[in-house]
Amino acid sequence: MRTKSTALAYGRGTIIASPISVIRKTGKMPLFTYENVRRLMSATGRTLRRLLVRALGDFLRILLTVYLVVDVVCLVVMGVITVTIQIIVIYLEDLRWMLPDYFTAVVRHC
């Protein structure tokens, strides 16, 4: 339902389409009829719902970003640890071939 103008709706007994538009345009509250108050509460609820959904979306976006950053950092750390262990194992395998000779030389010396 629409009125001819916001100014006509303000202060008269008219039911207005959007109390929030009256507040935005005139800076004043519209007339407190039951219908206007109901619509104002409904519009406020919609606005709060939109804000809540937007805030929830932002929160989830931040949470997902933090999760991805932590995930990537963990993958890099695990990769570094894996490569380090592989290098140590390769080095120890090389040592294993040298160790029997070393121990036999020590045993012969004793």
N, C-alpha and C positions, 0 to 999 in steps of 0.2 A: 504494500500500500504506500503510495507516495503522495506527498502534499505539494502544493504549488511552489512554496518556497520555505526555506528554513525559518525565516523571520515570521511568517504567518503561523508556523507551528509553535514557535516559542511563545509561551505566556498565554496562549489561548487554550481552549479545551480540546484542541485537536490531537488526535493520536498520530504520532509521527512515525515515519518508516525507520529512522535510525537515530536514536538518541545520541549516539557517539558522534555522528556528523554534526548535530546541533552543538555539542560541547566543543568540537574542533572549530567550527565556524564562528560561533558567538562567544565562546569561552564561558558560557553560563549553562547551568543545568536546565533541562527542559522541565515542563510542568509535570509534577508527580502524579500522573494518573496511573492506575493499576497497569494498563497496557504499556505505557512508556517505561515504567519501572521494570516490568517483565522483559521487555525488549532490551533495555539497558543491561539487565543481568545476563540475558542470553548473549548479547554482543560481548559483554565482559568475559563470559565463560569461553566464548569462541576465541577471543584474543588471548586469554590465559592458556587455552589449549594450544594455540599456535605457538605461543612463547615457550610452553613446556616441551612441545615436540621439537622446536628449533634447538632449545637448550639440550634436550636429550640427544638430538642428532649431533650437536657439537661435542657433547661429552663422549658419545660413542666413537666419533671420528678421532678425538684425542686419544681415547683408550686404544683404538685400533692402531693408531700411529705409534704409540708407546709400545704396544705389543710387537709390532713389526720391527721397531728399532731394537728392542731387547732380543727378539728372535734372530735378527741378523748378527747382532753382537755375539750371541751364544754360538751361532753357527761358525763365525770367524774364530772364536776362542777354541771351539772343539776342533776345527780344522788345524789350527796352529798346534794344539796338543797332539793330534793324530800324526801330523807330519813330524813333530819332534820325536815322538815315540818310534816312528818308522826309521828315522835317522839313527836313533840310539840302537835299535835292533839291528840295523844294517852294520853299524859300527861294531856291535858286539859279535855279530856273525863273523866279521873280518877278524876280530880278536880271537874268536874260538879256534880259527885255523892256526893262529900263531901260538895260542896258549899251550897246546900239548908239547910243542917243541921247547917252549920256555920251561915247562915243568920237567920234561925229561932231562934238559940240560941241568936244571937245579938238582934233580935227584942224582944224576951222574956225578955232579960236583961233590955232593955230600958223600 
